[in-house]
Amino acid sequence: MRDILIIGGFNWLGFELTKMFIEKNLFSNIIIVDGMNNFLLKDNKVKHQFDNYAHLYNENIFLYNINIKDKDELVKIYEKHNIKSVVNNVKFNYHLTNDERSNLLHGYANIVNLNECYSIAKYIYLTRSYTHEKFLFNKQKQQENFLEESFIFNHSAFLINENKGHLVNLPDYVFGNKCYDSSNFFFKLLNIIKIKSPLYIPDRSAYFLCDDLLLTLIYELLFTDIDEKDVNEVINENVFGPHCYKDVFGWFQSKNNRIILEEKDKHLEEKDKHLEEKDKHLEQKVPDRNIDESSLLGKYLHSLNY
């Protein structure tokens, strides 16, 4: 059998893929590369889940703490293991500096080059496309040129990986019972409500994808002949949204919270008008959807509404 390399894999997605590969006996060894930059911020749930396989460490599960810009260290991994499949889960992060983002793209190029050198059969890389500049609920987290920087990073990643692997593009958020709590939009919202803190809500809409679907599609890409265009069409068809933040908030107990609904910034409105004029087929903004109680998102929100 062959080995699989999961880059940026010490998180919920890396664990769920590891669990699936072990239970289905799909690979001999699972190699995880992660820079551990936010190790202390990782959810305890993920740490404990990986500990369930502690008896397989350095036997069938190998964890490497390296930066993917270091090609020499990556070469050692490709040389040591019989890697035939690679999943690259390194995505845009607004916390990173310009130099750090540049290093990630350098790392992308290293991975593509090594995949060619070592005849990797299947290569999948993930990106995330944000739809607005207001990040979560905190006005202070608004980043200058956030959308532009995200677009530039994703486009650069696409150019590096073009025709070299399969792209899986994600919307604003992934939800579900498999995601770890520390990065889950809804758990953050619940915690804010529980402590009765003032809540800043941007006047923006967001798009959501169920984690089970993401896992299924990665599996399909690894083990079938499905095309990435088909995968991303499935994602687009199953994205839940656009849903306004305030509508999502309405699903939970909102009493005793001071809600601040931010109006659209003038410079963003001008930017929206400019984009509409530039792209004639964008005649109007896609209207917000109501949250359907029978949808996966509605059922998931209902399960958390306590």
The 8 nearest C-alpha neighbors of each residue, nearest first, counted from 0:
[[1, 27, 26, 2, 25, 28, 81, 24],
 [0, 2, 26, 27, 81, 83, 82, 3],
 [1, 3, 82, 28, 26, 81, 27, 29],
 [4, 2, 84, 29, 82, 85, 30, 83],
 [3, 5, 30, 85, 31, 29, 86, 84],
 [6, 4, 86, 31, 8, 85, 87, 30],
 [7, 5, 32, 87, 8, 88, 31, 33],
 [8, 6, 33, 88, 89, 32, 9, 5],
 [7, 9, 13, 6, 5, 31, 10, 33],
 [10, 8, 13, 7, 33, 14, 31, 11],
 [11, 9, 13, 8, 12, 14, 45, 41],
 [10, 12, 14, 178, 13, 179, 15, 45],
 [11, 13, 15, 14, 10, 16, 8, 178],
 [14, 12, 8, 16, 10, 11, 9, 15],
 [13, 15, 17, 11, 16, 12, 18, 10],
 [16, 14, 18, 12, 17, 13, 11, 19],
 [15, 17, 19, 13, 14, 18, 12, 20],
 [18, 16, 14, 20, 15, 19, 13, 21],
 [17, 19, 15, 21, 16, 20, 14, 22],
 [20, 18, 16, 22, 21, 17, 23, 15],
 [19, 21, 25, 17, 23, 18, 24, 22],
 [22, 20, 24, 18, 19, 23, 17, 25],
 [23, 21, 19, 24, 20, 18, 25, 17],
 [22, 24, 20, 25, 21, 19, 18, 26],
 [25, 23, 21, 22, 20, 26, 27, 19],
 [24, 26, 20, 23, 21, 27, 0, 22],
 [27, 25, 2, 1, 28, 24, 0, 20],
 [28, 26, 0, 2, 1, 59, 29, 25],
 [29, 27, 59, 2, 26, 60, 30, 3],
 [30, 28, 60, 3, 2, 59, 4, 61],
 [29, 31, 4, 61, 60, 62, 3, 5],
 [32, 30, 62, 5, 8, 4, 6, 61],
 [33, 31, 6, 63, 7, 62, 64, 8],
 [34, 32, 7, 64, 35, 8, 6, 9],
 [33, 35, 65, 64, 66, 36, 32, 7],
 [36, 34, 38, 33, 37, 64, 9, 65],
 [37, 35, 34, 38, 33, 39, 40, 64],
 [38, 36, 40, 35, 39, 41, 34, 33],
 [37, 39, 35, 41, 40, 36, 34, 42],
 [40, 38, 41, 37, 42, 36, 35, 43],
 [41, 39, 37, 38, 42, 181, 43, 36],
 [42, 40, 38, 39, 43, 37, 181, 45],
 [41, 43, 44, 45, 181, 179, 40, 180],
 [44, 42, 46, 45, 47, 41, 48, 179],
 [43, 45, 47, 42, 46, 48, 179, 180],
 [46, 44, 48, 43, 47, 42, 11, 49],
 [45, 47, 43, 49, 48, 44, 50, 42],
 [48, 46, 50, 44, 45, 49, 43, 51],
 [49, 47, 45, 50, 51, 46, 44, 14],
 [48, 50, 51, 46, 47, 52, 45, 14],
 [51, 49, 53, 47, 52, 48, 46, 54],
 [52, 50, 49, 48, 53, 47, 54, 46],
 [51, 53, 50, 54, 55, 49, 56, 48],
 [52, 54, 50, 56, 55, 51, 49, 60],
 [55, 53, 52, 56, 51, 58, 50, 57],
 [56, 54, 58, 59, 53, 52, 60, 57],
 [55, 57, 60, 53, 58, 54, 61, 59],
 [58, 56, 61, 60, 59, 55, 62, 54],
 [59, 57, 55, 56, 60, 61, 28, 54],
 [58, 60, 28, 55, 57, 29, 56, 61],
 [61, 59, 56, 29, 57, 55, 28, 30],
 [60, 62, 30, 57, 56, 31, 29, 59],
 [63, 61, 31, 32, 30, 60, 64, 33],
 [64, 62, 32, 65, 31, 33, 61, 30],
 [63, 65, 34, 33, 32, 35, 62, 66],
 [66, 64, 34, 63, 33, 67, 32, 72],
 [65, 67, 34, 68, 69, 64, 33, 106],
 [66, 68, 106, 69, 65, 70, 73, 103],
 [67, 69, 106, 66, 105, 102, 70, 103],
 [70, 68, 67, 71, 72, 66, 73, 106],
 [69, 71, 73, 72, 68, 109, 74, 67],
 [70, 72, 74, 73, 69, 75, 68, 76],
 [73, 71, 75, 74, 70, 69, 76, 65],
 [72, 74, 70, 76, 75, 71, 77, 69],
 [73, 75, 71, 77, 76, 72, 78, 70],
 [76, 74, 78, 72, 73, 77, 79, 71],
 [75, 77, 79, 73, 74, 78, 80, 72],
 [76, 78, 74, 80, 75, 79, 73, 82],
 [79, 77, 75, 76, 80, 74, 81, 117],
 [78, 80, 76, 77, 75, 81, 74, 82],
 [81, 79, 82, 77, 78, 76, 2, 28],
 [80, 82, 2, 1, 83, 79, 77, 78],
 [83, 81, 2, 3, 80, 84, 1, 77],
 [82, 84, 119, 120, 2, 1, 3, 81],
 [85, 83, 121, 3, 119, 122, 120, 82],
 [86, 84, 4, 122, 3, 5, 123, 121],
 [85, 87, 123, 5, 124, 122, 6, 88],
 [86, 88, 124, 6, 89, 5, 123, 125],
 [87, 89, 7, 125, 6, 90, 124, 86],
 [88, 90, 7, 87, 6, 125, 91, 126],
 [91, 89, 126, 88, 92, 127, 125, 153],
 [90, 92, 149, 152, 93, 127, 89, 126],
 [93, 91, 94, 95, 90, 149, 100, 89],
 [92, 94, 95, 91, 145, 142, 96, 149],
 [95, 93, 92, 96, 91, 99, 100, 97],
 [96, 94, 93, 99, 92, 100, 97, 98],
 [97, 95, 99, 98, 100, 94, 93, 101],
 [96, 98, 100, 99, 101, 95, 102, 148],
 [99, 97, 101, 96, 100, 102, 95, 103],
 [100, 98, 102, 96, 101, 97, 95, 103],
 [101, 99, 103, 97, 102, 98, 95, 96],
 [100, 102, 98, 104, 99, 103, 97, 105],
 [103, 101, 105, 99, 100, 104, 68, 106],
 [104, 102, 106, 100, 105, 101, 107, 99],
 [103, 105, 107, 106, 101, 102, 100, 108],
 [106, 104, 102, 108, 103, 107, 68, 101],
 [105, 107, 68, 67, 103, 109, 104, 108],
 [108, 106, 104, 110, 105, 109, 103, 111],
 [107, 109, 111, 105, 106, 110, 112, 159],
 [110, 108, 106, 112, 107, 111, 70, 113],
 [109, 111, 113, 107, 112, 108, 114, 106],
 [112, 110, 114, 108, 113, 109, 107, 115],
 [111, 113, 109, 115, 110, 114, 108, 116],
 [114, 112, 116, 110, 115, 111, 117, 109],
 [115, 113, 119, 111, 117, 112, 116, 118],
 [114, 116, 118, 113, 112, 117, 111, 119],
 [115, 117, 113, 114, 118, 112, 119, 111],
 [116, 118, 114, 115, 119, 113, 77, 82],
 [119, 117, 115, 116, 114, 120, 83, 113],
 [118, 120, 83, 114, 117, 84, 121, 115],
 [119, 121, 83, 84, 118, 122, 114, 85],
 [122, 120, 84, 119, 221, 85, 123, 83],
 [121, 123, 164, 85, 84, 86, 165, 124],
 [124, 122, 165, 86, 164, 166, 87, 85],
 [123, 125, 87, 166, 86, 88, 165, 167],
 [124, 126, 167, 88, 168, 166, 87, 90],
 [125, 127, 168, 90, 169, 153, 167, 128],
 [126, 128, 169, 168, 170, 129, 90, 171],
 [129, 127, 170, 169, 171, 130, 126, 168],
 [130, 128, 171, 131, 170, 127, 146, 149],
 [129, 131, 128, 171, 205, 132, 146, 170],
 [132, 130, 133, 129, 146, 203, 134, 204],
 [131, 133, 145, 146, 134, 141, 142, 130],
 [134, 132, 141, 131, 201, 135, 138, 203],
 [133, 135, 141, 140, 132, 136, 137, 131],
 [134, 136, 137, 133, 184, 200, 201, 140],
 [137, 135, 199, 200, 134, 138, 201, 198],
 [136, 138, 139, 140, 135, 199, 134, 141],
 [137, 139, 140, 141, 136, 199, 133, 134],
 [140, 138, 137, 141, 142, 134, 136, 133],
 [141, 139, 138, 137, 134, 142, 133, 135],
 [140, 142, 133, 139, 138, 134, 132, 143],
 [143, 141, 145, 140, 144, 132, 133, 93],
 [142, 144, 145, 141, 132, 146, 147, 148],
 [143, 145, 147, 146, 148, 142, 132, 149],
 [146, 144, 142, 148, 143, 147, 132, 149],
 [147, 145, 149, 148, 144, 132, 150, 131],
 [146, 148, 150, 144, 149, 145, 151, 152],
 [149, 147, 151, 145, 150, 146, 144, 152],
 [148, 150, 146, 152, 147, 151, 145, 153],
 [151, 149, 147, 153, 148, 152, 154, 146],
 [152, 150, 148, 154, 149, 153, 155, 147],
 [151, 153, 155, 149, 150, 154, 156, 148],
 [154, 152, 156, 150, 155, 151, 157, 149],
 [153, 155, 157, 151, 156, 152, 150, 158],
 [154, 156, 152, 158, 157, 153, 151, 159],
 [155, 157, 153, 159, 154, 158, 160, 152],
 [158, 156, 154, 160, 155, 159, 161, 153],
 [159, 157, 161, 155, 160, 156, 154, 153],
 [160, 158, 156, 157, 161, 108, 155, 107],
 [159, 161, 163, 157, 158, 164, 156, 162],
 [162, 160, 158, 163, 157, 159, 164, 156],
 [163, 161, 164, 160, 165, 158, 159, 157],
 [164, 162, 160, 161, 111, 165, 122, 159],
 [163, 165, 122, 123, 162, 160, 166, 161],
 [164, 166, 123, 227, 122, 124, 167, 163],
 [165, 167, 124, 125, 123, 227, 168, 164],
 [168, 166, 125, 124, 231, 126, 169, 165],
 [167, 169, 126, 127, 125, 166, 231, 128],
 [168, 170, 127, 126, 128, 167, 171, 125],
 [171, 169, 128, 206, 172, 127, 207, 129],
 [172, 170, 129, 206, 205, 207, 128, 130],
 [173, 171, 207, 170, 206, 174, 208, 184],
 [172, 174, 208, 207, 209, 210, 175, 171],
 [175, 173, 209, 210, 208, 172, 178, 207],
 [176, 174, 210, 177, 209, 178, 299, 173],
 [175, 177, 178, 174, 210, 179, 299, 211],
 [176, 178, 175, 179, 210, 11, 15, 211],
 [179, 177, 11, 176, 175, 180, 174, 183],
 [180, 178, 11, 181, 42, 182, 177, 183],
 [179, 181, 183, 182, 186, 178, 42, 187],
 [180, 182, 42, 183, 179, 41, 187, 186],
 [183, 181, 180, 179, 184, 178, 187, 186],
 [182, 184, 180, 186, 185, 181, 179, 187],
 [185, 183, 187, 186, 182, 188, 172, 135],
 [184, 186, 188, 187, 183, 189, 174, 300],
 [187, 185, 189, 188, 183, 184, 180, 190],
 [188, 186, 190, 185, 184, 189, 191, 183],
 [187, 189, 185, 191, 186, 190, 192, 184],
 [190, 188, 186, 192, 191, 187, 193, 185],
 [191, 189, 193, 187, 192, 188, 186, 194],
 [192, 190, 188, 189, 193, 194, 196, 187],
 [191, 193, 195, 189, 190, 194, 188, 196],
 [194, 192, 190, 195, 191, 189, 196, 188],
 [193, 195, 196, 191, 192, 190, 189, 256],
 [196, 194, 192, 256, 193, 255, 191, 197],
 [195, 197, 194, 191, 256, 198, 192, 257],
 [198, 196, 257, 256, 258, 195, 199, 259],
 [197, 199, 258, 257, 259, 196, 200, 256],
 [200, 198, 259, 136, 137, 258, 260, 201],
 [199, 201, 260, 136, 259, 261, 198, 202],
 [202, 200, 261, 203, 260, 133, 136, 199],
 [203, 201, 261, 262, 263, 260, 200, 244],
 [202, 204, 201, 243, 244, 205, 131, 133],
 [203, 205, 243, 242, 241, 244, 287, 206],
 [204, 206, 241, 242, 171, 243, 240, 207],
 [205, 207, 240, 241, 171, 170, 239, 172],
 [206, 208, 172, 239, 173, 238, 170, 171],
 [209, 207, 173, 238, 174, 239, 210, 172],
 [208, 210, 174, 211, 212, 175, 173, 213],
 [209, 211, 213, 175, 212, 174, 173, 214],
 [212, 210, 214, 213, 209, 215, 175, 177],
 [211, 213, 215, 210, 214, 209, 216, 208],
 [212, 214, 210, 216, 215, 211, 217, 209],
 [215, 213, 211, 217, 212, 216, 218, 210],
 [216, 214, 212, 218, 213, 217, 219, 211],
 [215, 217, 219, 213, 218, 214, 212, 220],
 [216, 218, 220, 214, 219, 215, 221, 213],
 [217, 219, 215, 221, 216, 220, 222, 214],
 [220, 218, 216, 223, 222, 217, 221, 215],
 [219, 221, 217, 218, 222, 223, 225, 216],
 [222, 220, 218, 219, 223, 121, 217, 84],
 [221, 223, 219, 220, 218, 224, 225, 217],
 [224, 222, 219, 225, 220, 221, 218, 226],
 [223, 225, 226, 220, 222, 219, 221, 227],
 [226, 224, 223, 220, 219, 227, 229, 230],
 [225, 227, 229, 228, 224, 230, 220, 165],
 [226, 228, 230, 229, 165, 166, 231, 225],
 [229, 227, 231, 226, 230, 232, 166, 225],
 [228, 230, 232, 226, 227, 231, 233, 225],
 [231, 229, 227, 233, 228, 232, 234, 216],
 [230, 232, 234, 228, 233, 229, 235, 227],
 [231, 233, 229, 235, 234, 230, 228, 236],
 [232, 234, 236, 230, 231, 235, 237, 229],
 [235, 233, 231, 237, 232, 236, 238, 230],
 [236, 234, 232, 238, 237, 233, 231, 170],
 [235, 237, 233, 234, 238, 232, 231, 239],
 [238, 236, 234, 235, 233, 239, 208, 209],
 [237, 239, 208, 235, 207, 236, 234, 240],
 [240, 238, 207, 206, 208, 237, 241, 296],
 [241, 239, 242, 206, 288, 238, 205, 207],
 [240, 242, 287, 206, 205, 204, 288, 243],
 [243, 241, 240, 204, 287, 205, 288, 244],
 [242, 244, 204, 246, 245, 203, 205, 287],
 [245, 243, 247, 246, 204, 248, 203, 242],
 [244, 246, 248, 247, 243, 249, 200, 202],
 [247, 245, 249, 243, 248, 244, 242, 250],
 [248, 246, 244, 249, 245, 250, 243, 242],
 [247, 249, 245, 246, 250, 251, 244, 253],
 [248, 250, 246, 247, 251, 245, 253, 252],
 [251, 249, 248, 247, 252, 246, 304, 300],
 [252, 250, 249, 304, 248, 253, 189, 305],
 [251, 253, 254, 250, 249, 192, 304, 305],
 [252, 254, 256, 251, 255, 192, 249, 248],
 [253, 255, 256, 252, 195, 257, 192, 251],
 [256, 254, 195, 253, 257, 192, 196, 252],
 [257, 255, 195, 254, 197, 253, 258, 196],
 [256, 258, 197, 198, 259, 255, 196, 195],
 [259, 257, 198, 256, 197, 199, 260, 200],
 [260, 258, 199, 200, 198, 261, 257, 197],
 [261, 259, 200, 201, 199, 258, 202, 262],
 [260, 262, 201, 202, 200, 259, 263, 199],
 [263, 261, 202, 264, 260, 201, 203, 265],
 [262, 264, 202, 265, 261, 268, 267, 201],
 [263, 265, 267, 266, 262, 268, 261, 269],
 [264, 266, 268, 267, 269, 263, 270, 262],
 [265, 267, 269, 268, 264, 270, 263, 271],
 [268, 266, 270, 264, 265, 269, 271, 263],
 [267, 269, 271, 265, 270, 266, 272, 264],
 [268, 270, 266, 272, 267, 271, 273, 265],
 [269, 271, 267, 273, 268, 272, 266, 274],
 [272, 270, 268, 274, 273, 269, 267, 275],
 [273, 271, 275, 269, 270, 274, 276, 268],
 [272, 274, 270, 276, 271, 275, 277, 269],
 [275, 273, 277, 271, 276, 272, 278, 270],
 [274, 276, 272, 278, 277, 273, 281, 279],
 [275, 277, 273, 274, 278, 279, 272, 281],
 [278, 276, 274, 275, 273, 279, 272, 281],
 [277, 279, 275, 276, 280, 281, 274, 282],
 [278, 280, 281, 276, 277, 275, 282, 274],
 [279, 281, 282, 278, 275, 283, 277, 276],
 [282, 280, 279, 283, 275, 278, 284, 276],
 [281, 283, 280, 279, 275, 284, 278, 276],
 [284, 282, 281, 285, 275, 286, 280, 279],
 [283, 285, 286, 282, 281, 287, 275, 271],
 [284, 286, 283, 287, 241, 288, 281, 282],
 [287, 285, 284, 288, 241, 283, 242, 240],
 [288, 286, 241, 242, 243, 285, 289, 240],
 [289, 287, 242, 241, 240, 290, 286, 243],
 [288, 290, 291, 287, 242, 246, 240, 243],
 [289, 291, 297, 292, 288, 242, 296, 246],
 [290, 292, 294, 293, 297, 289, 296, 288],
 [293, 291, 297, 294, 298, 290, 296, 301],
 [292, 294, 291, 297, 298, 295, 296, 290],
 [295, 293, 297, 296, 291, 292, 298, 290],
 [294, 296, 298, 297, 299, 293, 209, 292],
 [295, 297, 299, 294, 298, 300, 239, 209],
 [296, 298, 292, 294, 300, 299, 295, 291],
 [299, 297, 301, 295, 296, 300, 292, 294],
 [298, 300, 296, 302, 301, 297, 295, 303],
 [301, 299, 297, 303, 302, 298, 296, 304],
 [300, 302, 298, 304, 299, 303, 297, 250],
 [303, 301, 299, 300, 304, 298, 305, 297],
 [304, 302, 300, 301, 305, 299, 251, 185],
 [305, 303, 301, 251, 302, 300, 250, 252],
 [304, 303, 251, 302, 252, 301, 189, 300]]
